[in-house]
């Protein structure tokens, strides 16, 4: 069974991370590049289609405008308005005029916009009527006539869409001689538009839903605008906005465009992405198999060999497998040099044994070194008739420091204290050791009480000068230390454990009364 942190598992995890990264990159490309590009192309296509619809509307308007221009330009129409051809309506405005639905209503007005003649197809029953006034058989046209009359003073020859009483395409032309600017009246042709207007722009059938809205004061008069909104994942709402014949109103012509192109593009990219992921997964499986054969198997053999060495120290072990030693690569060299590595490991173990007297965090001596060296220092110094001073140091409010800043910062604080002590006490005879969590001991041969107190105060000052912030401390804003001093003199020699206890008691007493201070044990 492979170990959780084995190379095999790490390699699999690495390949999995690569696969996830590739998937993330592909998803990023899809959402940040592909989809915006497809949406941009979709909107460009929608604008092209909107232009095609606009051309279809303009074509219908031009057709009606040309027809109105022809009627208004006829000599017979002008003579009718001048009273020279009274039977003009009966001879020219026949049902055949409205047979192909190019026009549904014709209104001829005089120079005062009064009705001269009205004719058209009744939208209710389909009958064509022709009258001098919108009454009697032509009463059905009275609302259309009134709306047209209201718009005539402002009307020009540009075809417009009327909105009352129903949607209609209007074109008005003056009835006048070509060589005279004076008109004898106006002729208006009307084509009724259904609420669902069928257009066939560029051989593509489309249905425009007509509605009205108050005109935007910022819109360009006469200009047709196109708004495109993505109302759902399946369709776009295309709205053509055009000024109506009624002042203050606009005509909204809406249709829905299928988003098949966008969906197809996304589906195609998803299929490509799945194919790429499948190919990548296959390549990764092949890489895993090759990696296992070339690297993992020989490393596993070396690992088993190393475990056997550790479990049977000093015994004769067989050499690594011959096939592994025969390899000409780095793993073969490793197998052949394994015995040499064992020897180097023994040498290092001897060196590590020497390090057992050192504190792992600070590099100072530890309690084991203190217990072994202190009796020797006391004995040698007292033989020379000189005293030995022992200073015990404790960091003030260190638990609060650890709780507030965390243990990593607490360890760094202890390292700083250790560096400060190492800088101060550099004599070969001095012994500096860390004996507890935040407790340090300095053994100073040939130091009496006064000198020891002075040096202890100097250590406190030096530590305060490090300006290590200690925000939760109730006594000082920086990290401070307290020290207890004890002396073993030739006249009153003390065993090592008693000397340590005296210094500890002095430290305890000074910390009860204050912090960042030095106390001493009474001699004797």
VMD Tcl script that draws the C-alpha trace (Angstrom):
set ca {
  {0.00 0.00 0.00}
  {1.58 3.37 -1.00}
  {2.25 5.96 1.68}
  {0.09 9.13 1.63}
  {3.15 11.27 0.86}
  {4.73 8.85 -1.62}
  {6.11 10.09 -4.93}
  {3.37 8.18 -6.68}
  {0.65 10.02 -4.82}
  {2.43 13.35 -5.22}
  {2.78 12.75 -8.94}
  {-0.92 11.88 -9.18}
  {-1.80 14.99 -7.17}
  {0.43 17.11 -9.42}
  {-1.20 15.71 -12.54}
  {-4.64 16.27 -11.00}
  {-3.75 19.87 -10.20}
  {-2.56 20.31 -13.79}
  {-5.86 18.87 -15.02}
  {-7.83 21.22 -12.78}
  {-5.71 24.17 -13.95}
  {-6.31 23.25 -17.59}
  {-10.03 22.97 -16.90}
  {-9.95 26.34 -15.15}
  {-8.10 27.90 -18.08}
  {-10.60 26.43 -20.55}
  {-13.52 27.68 -18.46}
  {-11.84 31.10 -18.27}
  {-11.40 31.12 -22.05}
  {-15.04 30.12 -22.47}
  {-16.47 32.77 -20.16}
  {-13.99 35.60 -20.69}
  {-13.13 35.20 -24.37}
  {-15.40 32.82 -26.26}
  {-18.79 33.82 -24.89}
  {-18.12 37.60 -25.13}
  {-16.88 37.08 -28.69}
  {-19.93 34.96 -29.58}
  {-22.23 37.55 -27.99}
  {-20.49 40.31 -29.97}
  {-20.96 38.34 -33.20}
  {-24.57 37.66 -32.21}
  {-25.23 41.37 -31.70}
  {-23.54 42.22 -34.99}
  {-25.81 39.70 -36.72}
  {-28.80 41.19 -34.89}
  {-27.84 44.68 -36.10}
  {-27.46 43.36 -39.65}
  {-30.92 41.79 -39.37}
  {-32.29 45.03 -37.91}
  {-30.90 46.89 -40.94}
  {-32.58 44.34 -43.21}
  {-35.89 44.88 -41.41}
  {-35.41 48.62 -41.72}
  {-34.82 48.27 -45.43}
  {-38.00 46.19 -45.68}
  {-39.98 48.88 -43.85}
  {-38.43 51.60 -46.02}
  {-39.25 49.60 -49.14}
  {-42.91 49.41 -48.10}
  {-42.87 53.12 -47.32}
  {-41.25 54.00 -50.66}
  {-43.75 51.82 -52.53}
  {-46.65 53.63 -50.88}
  {-44.92 57.01 -51.35}
  {-44.32 56.38 -55.05}
  {-47.94 55.41 -55.49}
  {-49.13 58.53 -53.66}
  {-46.77 60.69 -55.72}
  {-48.13 59.23 -58.96}
  {-51.72 59.91 -57.97}
  {-50.92 63.42 -56.77}
  {-49.00 64.18 -59.98}
  {-51.71 63.09 -62.42}
  {-53.28 65.83 -64.44}
  {-56.68 64.27 -63.81}
  {-56.24 64.57 -60.06}
  {-55.26 68.22 -60.36}
  {-58.18 68.95 -62.70}
  {-60.55 67.30 -60.21}
  {-59.27 69.61 -57.49}
  {-59.66 72.57 -59.85}
  {-63.27 71.54 -60.60}
  {-62.55 70.70 -64.22}
  {-63.10 66.94 -63.95}
  {-65.98 66.29 -61.54}
  {-66.39 62.64 -62.52}
  {-62.76 61.84 -61.65}
  {-63.62 59.69 -58.59}
  {-66.09 57.59 -60.54}
  {-63.74 57.00 -63.48}
  {-60.41 56.65 -61.72}
  {-60.90 55.68 -58.04}
  {-62.31 52.23 -58.67}
  {-62.23 49.08 -56.48}
  {-59.30 47.86 -58.58}
  {-57.13 50.54 -56.95}
  {-57.44 48.73 -53.61}
  {-57.49 45.19 -54.98}
  {-53.82 44.32 -54.34}
  {-53.75 45.94 -50.87}
  {-50.99 48.34 -51.89}
  {-53.30 51.00 -50.46}
  {-56.34 50.65 -48.21}
  {-57.50 54.26 -48.01}
  {-57.21 57.36 -50.22}
  {-57.98 60.82 -48.89}
  {-58.01 63.91 -51.12}
  {-58.17 67.24 -49.29}
  {-58.40 70.84 -50.48}
  {-55.99 73.67 -49.69}
  {-57.70 74.12 -46.29}
  {-57.31 70.40 -45.48}
  {-61.03 69.85 -45.91}
  {-62.22 66.54 -47.32}
  {-62.62 66.57 -51.10}
  {-62.96 62.81 -51.53}
  {-62.41 59.66 -49.48}
  {-62.31 56.09 -50.74}
  {-61.01 52.81 -49.42}
  {-61.55 49.26 -48.26}
  {-63.61 48.82 -45.12}
  {-61.33 46.74 -42.81}
  {-64.39 45.12 -41.21}
  {-66.20 43.69 -44.23}
  {-63.65 44.23 -47.01}
  {-66.05 46.32 -49.16}
  {-64.65 49.25 -51.17}
  {-66.56 52.51 -50.76}
  {-66.00 55.93 -52.33}
  {-67.64 59.12 -51.02}
  {-67.32 62.87 -51.04}
  {-67.44 62.84 -47.22}
  {-66.64 60.25 -44.53}
  {-70.28 59.50 -43.93}
  {-72.86 57.08 -45.11}
  {-71.07 54.12 -46.75}
  {-67.74 55.76 -45.86}
  {-68.55 56.39 -42.22}
  {-66.14 53.60 -41.23}
  {-63.24 55.92 -42.25}
  {-64.26 58.92 -40.14}
  {-61.65 58.36 -37.39}
  {-58.85 57.76 -39.90}
  {-59.84 60.91 -41.79}
  {-59.87 63.01 -38.63}
  {-56.42 61.78 -37.60}
  {-55.02 62.48 -41.06}
  {-56.57 65.97 -41.08}
  {-54.89 66.77 -37.73}
  {-51.51 65.76 -39.13}
  {-51.82 67.43 -42.54}
  {-50.56 70.89 -41.48}
  {-47.28 69.29 -40.34}
  {-47.08 66.55 -42.94}
  {-44.31 66.37 -45.50}
  {-43.75 63.86 -48.27}
  {-41.92 61.41 -45.96}
  {-44.04 58.30 -45.29}
  {-44.93 57.93 -41.61}
  {-46.65 55.36 -39.44}
  {-49.90 56.47 -37.88}
  {-51.03 55.02 -34.57}
  {-54.74 55.95 -34.28}
  {-57.27 54.55 -34.49}
  {-54.99 51.72 -35.67}
  {-51.52 51.31 -37.07}
  {-51.20 52.50 -40.66}
  {-48.54 53.59 -43.12}
  {-49.25 57.13 -44.43}
  {-47.86 59.05 -47.40}
  {-49.02 62.58 -48.29}
  {-48.18 64.52 -51.45}
  {-49.36 67.94 -52.65}
  {-51.59 68.05 -55.71}
  {-49.86 70.68 -57.87}
  {-48.43 71.39 -61.28}
  {-44.82 70.47 -61.74}
  {-44.04 74.00 -62.91}
  {-45.93 75.69 -60.04}
  {-45.23 75.72 -56.31}
  {-48.89 76.33 -55.53}
  {-50.89 73.25 -54.55}
  {-54.58 72.84 -55.05}
  {-54.81 70.21 -52.33}
  {-53.20 67.12 -50.89}
  {-53.53 63.42 -51.58}
  {-52.88 60.90 -48.81}
  {-52.62 57.15 -49.27}
  {-53.01 54.85 -46.28}
  {-52.03 51.22 -45.88}
  {-53.45 49.61 -42.75}
  {-50.90 47.66 -40.70}
  {-51.85 44.72 -38.49}
  {-50.62 44.50 -34.91}
  {-48.50 41.55 -36.10}
  {-46.82 42.85 -39.25}
  {-45.28 40.19 -41.49}
  {-42.08 41.19 -43.29}
  {-39.73 39.12 -45.42}
  {-36.32 40.81 -45.26}
  {-33.74 39.01 -47.38}
  {-36.05 35.97 -47.82}
  {-36.35 35.52 -44.06}
  {-39.87 35.74 -42.68}
  {-40.25 37.89 -39.58}
  {-43.19 39.12 -37.53}
  {-43.05 42.62 -36.04}
  {-45.28 43.33 -33.05}
  {-46.39 46.96 -33.19}
  {-46.93 49.11 -30.09}
  {-46.60 52.76 -29.09}
  {-44.69 54.75 -26.50}
  {-44.14 58.36 -25.55}
  {-41.37 59.89 -27.63}
  {-37.98 60.29 -25.99}
  {-37.04 63.97 -26.08}
  {-33.42 63.00 -26.81}
  {-34.24 60.84 -29.83}
  {-33.42 62.00 -33.34}
  {-36.53 63.04 -35.23}
  {-37.20 60.78 -38.17}
  {-34.35 58.38 -37.32}
  {-35.01 54.71 -36.69}
  {-33.22 53.23 -33.68}
  {-32.59 49.59 -32.89}
  {-32.44 48.23 -29.34}
  {-31.28 44.67 -28.66}
  {-31.95 43.02 -25.30}
  {-31.07 39.49 -24.20}
  {-34.33 38.67 -22.43}
  {-33.59 34.94 -22.13}
  {-31.04 32.29 -23.02}
  {-33.11 31.29 -26.05}
  {-33.90 34.57 -27.78}
  {-33.01 38.24 -28.24}
  {-35.65 40.96 -28.23}
  {-35.07 43.28 -31.20}
  {-36.97 46.58 -31.03}
  {-37.08 49.07 -33.89}
  {-38.14 52.53 -32.69}
  {-39.53 54.92 -35.28}
  {-41.20 58.32 -35.05}
  {-44.94 58.12 -35.65}
  {-47.18 60.46 -37.60}
  {-48.75 61.49 -34.29}
  {-46.54 64.12 -32.57}
  {-45.05 63.02 -29.25}
  {-45.35 59.31 -29.92}
  {-43.06 56.60 -31.25}
  {-43.87 53.29 -32.87}
  {-42.16 50.25 -31.34}
  {-41.72 47.28 -33.67}
  {-40.46 44.22 -31.79}
  {-39.49 40.74 -32.87}
  {-37.60 37.88 -31.30}
  {-34.37 36.49 -32.72}
  {-33.31 32.94 -32.00}
  {-29.95 32.56 -30.22}
  {-29.18 29.29 -31.93}
  {-25.80 30.57 -33.14}
  {-24.66 31.38 -29.60}
  {-25.82 28.02 -28.24}
  {-24.20 26.16 -31.13}
  {-20.91 27.98 -30.57}
  {-20.92 27.20 -26.84}
  {-21.84 23.55 -27.45}
  {-19.09 23.24 -30.05}
  {-16.55 24.71 -27.64}
  {-17.76 22.41 -24.84}
  {-17.30 19.37 -27.09}
  {-13.83 20.59 -28.02}
  {-13.04 21.15 -24.35}
  {-14.23 17.64 -23.41}
  {-12.14 16.17 -26.21}
  {-9.08 18.11 -25.08}
  {-9.62 17.02 -21.48}
  {-10.00 13.39 -22.55}
  {-6.79 13.58 -24.56}
  {-5.00 15.27 -21.67}
  {-6.25 12.60 -19.25}
  {-4.96 9.86 -21.55}
  {-1.56 11.55 -21.80}
  {-1.45 11.93 -18.02}
  {-2.21 8.22 -17.51}
  {0.57 7.31 -19.95}
  {2.96 9.66 -18.12}
  {2.01 8.02 -14.81}
  {2.74 4.55 -16.18}
  {6.12 5.65 -17.60}
  {6.99 7.50 -14.38}
  {6.18 4.42 -12.33}
  {8.33 2.14 -14.47}
  {11.34 4.47 -14.71}
  {11.35 6.26 -11.35}
  {8.90 4.96 -8.78}
  {9.84 1.26 -8.87}
  {13.60 1.73 -8.26}
  {12.94 4.38 -5.61}
  {10.54 2.01 -3.85}
  {13.27 -0.66 -3.81}
  {15.73 1.80 -2.29}
  {13.13 2.81 0.30}
  {12.56 -0.80 1.34}
  {16.32 -1.33 1.56}
  {16.70 1.75 3.77}
  {13.88 0.58 6.05}
  {15.61 -2.80 6.41}
  {18.84 -1.05 7.43}
  {17.01 0.98 10.06}
  {15.23 -2.06 11.51}
  {18.42 -4.19 11.68}
  {21.28 -1.87 12.69}
  {24.75 -3.37 12.74}
  {23.72 -6.58 11.01}
  {24.94 -7.66 7.60}
  {22.38 -6.83 4.95}
  {22.20 -7.88 1.38}
  {23.11 -5.35 -1.25}
  {20.42 -3.64 -3.29}
  {19.01 -5.76 -6.15}
  {21.49 -6.34 -9.01}
  {19.13 -4.84 -11.58}
  {19.08 -1.64 -9.57}
  {22.86 -1.48 -9.21}
  {23.23 -2.12 -12.94}
  {21.34 1.02 -13.85}
  {23.52 3.67 -15.41}
  {21.47 6.61 -14.21}
  {21.36 8.52 -10.95}
  {19.32 5.83 -9.20}
  {21.96 3.22 -10.03}
  {24.67 5.47 -8.65}
  {22.56 5.94 -5.53}
  {22.29 2.19 -5.03}
  {26.04 1.65 -5.47}
  {26.89 4.44 -3.05}
  {24.39 3.42 -0.42}
  {26.97 1.86 1.90}
  {29.03 5.04 1.76}
  {25.96 7.00 2.76}
  {25.50 4.70 5.76}
  {28.98 5.55 6.99}
  {28.34 9.25 6.54}
  {25.10 8.81 8.44}
  {27.00 7.31 11.40}
  {29.39 10.25 11.38}
  {26.50 12.64 11.41}
  {24.86 10.77 14.28}
  {28.01 11.30 16.30}
  {27.85 14.98 15.52}
  {24.17 15.14 16.44}
  {24.97 13.53 19.77}
  {27.22 16.47 20.50}
  {24.30 18.79 19.82}
  {22.17 17.28 22.57}
  {23.63 19.83 24.98}
  {22.18 22.72 22.96}
  {18.73 24.26 23.04}
  {17.09 23.60 19.67}
  {15.32 26.96 19.47}
  {17.97 29.43 20.61}
  {21.24 27.54 20.14}
  {22.21 28.26 23.75}
  {23.11 25.60 26.25}
  {20.26 23.59 27.71}
  {19.45 22.31 31.20}
  {21.52 19.17 30.63}
  {24.61 21.26 29.88}
  {23.95 23.48 32.89}
  {23.59 20.52 35.26}
  {26.85 19.05 33.99}
  {28.93 22.25 33.78}
  {27.77 24.19 36.85}
  {29.39 21.88 39.46}
  {32.65 21.93 37.50}
  {32.61 25.76 37.25}
  {31.90 26.11 40.99}
  {34.70 23.73 41.92}
  {37.34 25.27 39.67}
  {36.46 28.89 40.57}
  {36.34 28.31 44.32}
  {39.76 26.64 44.13}
  {41.03 29.99 42.86}
  {39.30 31.65 45.83}
  {36.89 33.53 43.54}
  {33.06 33.78 43.72}
  {30.58 32.55 41.12}
  {27.45 34.53 40.24}
  {24.31 32.95 38.78}
  {21.68 35.16 37.15}
  {18.25 33.70 36.40}
  {16.19 35.64 33.86}
  {12.47 35.40 33.14}
  {10.52 37.24 30.43}
  {7.82 39.48 31.91}
  {4.24 38.54 31.00}
  {5.44 36.09 28.36}
  {2.19 34.11 28.44}
  {0.26 37.26 27.51}
  {2.79 37.85 24.72}
  {2.29 34.32 23.37}
  {-1.51 34.53 23.62}
  {-1.60 37.91 21.87}
  {1.03 37.50 19.15}
  {1.08 33.72 18.78}
  {3.74 31.11 19.45}
  {5.82 31.83 16.31}
  {6.30 35.42 17.47}
  {6.98 34.14 20.97}
  {9.74 31.88 19.63}
  {11.22 34.83 17.75}
  {11.18 36.87 20.95}
  {13.12 34.12 22.75}
  {15.65 34.03 19.91}
  {16.14 37.79 20.21}
  {16.76 37.46 23.95}
  {19.24 34.64 23.29}
  {21.10 36.75 20.72}
  {21.25 39.67 23.16}
  {22.66 37.46 25.91}
  {25.22 35.94 23.53}
  {26.37 39.42 22.53}
  {26.82 40.49 26.16}
  {28.44 37.38 27.62}
  {31.31 36.42 25.34}
  {33.94 35.13 27.80}
  {34.85 31.51 27.30}
  {34.23 30.90 30.99}
  {30.67 32.32 30.85}
  {27.80 29.87 30.53}
  {24.46 30.97 29.06}
  {21.64 28.42 28.99}
  {17.91 28.26 28.44}
  {16.43 26.02 31.11}
  {12.71 26.47 30.56}
  {10.11 28.09 28.36}
  {11.08 31.72 29.00}
  {13.77 31.18 31.64}
  {17.48 31.71 31.04}
  {20.48 31.21 33.34}
  {23.85 32.96 33.13}
  {26.78 31.55 35.13}
  {29.57 34.10 35.65}
  {32.81 32.92 37.29}
  {34.77 35.57 39.18}
  {31.74 37.89 39.66}
  {30.83 39.21 43.09}
  {27.32 40.39 44.04}
  {27.78 44.06 43.07}
  {29.20 43.28 39.64}
  {26.53 40.64 39.09}
  {23.75 43.10 40.00}
  {25.22 45.71 37.66}
  {25.50 43.31 34.75}
  {21.96 42.03 35.43}
  {20.61 45.58 35.30}
  {22.54 46.10 32.09}
  {20.92 43.00 30.62}
  {17.46 44.36 31.53}
  {18.31 47.69 29.91}
  {19.69 46.00 26.80}
  {16.57 43.88 26.45}
  {14.30 46.91 26.83}
  {16.37 48.69 24.17}
  {15.41 46.00 21.67}
  {11.96 47.72 21.58}
  {10.04 44.52 20.97}
  {6.36 45.60 21.15}
  {4.38 44.00 23.99}
  {0.93 45.52 23.65}
  {-0.91 43.30 26.20}
  {1.73 43.89 28.90}
  {0.26 45.74 31.92}
  {3.67 47.10 32.95}
  {5.51 48.19 29.81}
  {4.88 48.70 26.11}
  {8.02 46.72 25.19}
  {9.24 43.26 26.12}
  {11.12 43.40 29.44}
  {12.81 40.86 31.65}
  {13.29 40.39 35.37}
  {16.37 38.84 36.93}
  {17.29 37.11 40.17}
  {20.94 37.00 41.27}
  {22.59 34.52 43.64}
  {26.25 34.23 44.68}
  {28.34 31.24 45.72}
  {31.52 32.44 47.42}
  {34.55 30.49 48.64}
  {33.54 31.43 52.19}
  {29.99 30.17 51.70}
  {30.05 27.69 48.81}
  {26.72 26.45 47.54}
  {25.93 23.32 45.55}
  {24.71 23.95 42.02}
  {21.06 23.07 42.68}
  {20.98 25.32 45.76}
  {22.53 28.21 43.84}
  {19.88 27.83 41.13}
  {17.15 27.70 43.79}
  {18.45 30.88 45.48}
  {18.45 32.75 42.16}
  {14.97 31.45 41.39}
  {13.67 32.63 44.78}
  {15.21 36.07 44.22}
  {13.55 36.21 40.82}
  {10.22 35.18 42.34}
  {10.40 37.89 45.02}
  {11.26 40.69 42.59}
  {8.46 39.64 40.21}
  {5.97 39.77 43.09}
  {6.80 43.41 43.75}
  {7.60 44.70 40.27}
  {8.76 43.80 36.77}
  {11.70 44.88 34.61}
  {13.84 44.77 37.76}
  {16.68 42.83 39.40}
  {16.58 41.12 42.79}
  {19.24 39.28 44.70}
  {19.33 36.46 47.18}
  {20.76 37.19 50.61}
  {24.34 35.88 50.89}
  {25.12 32.92 53.08}
}
mol new
graphics top color blue
foreach p $ca { graphics top sphere $p radius 0.5 }
foreach p [lrange $ca 0 end-1] q [lrange $ca 1 end] { graphics top cylinder $p $q radius 0.2 }
display resetview
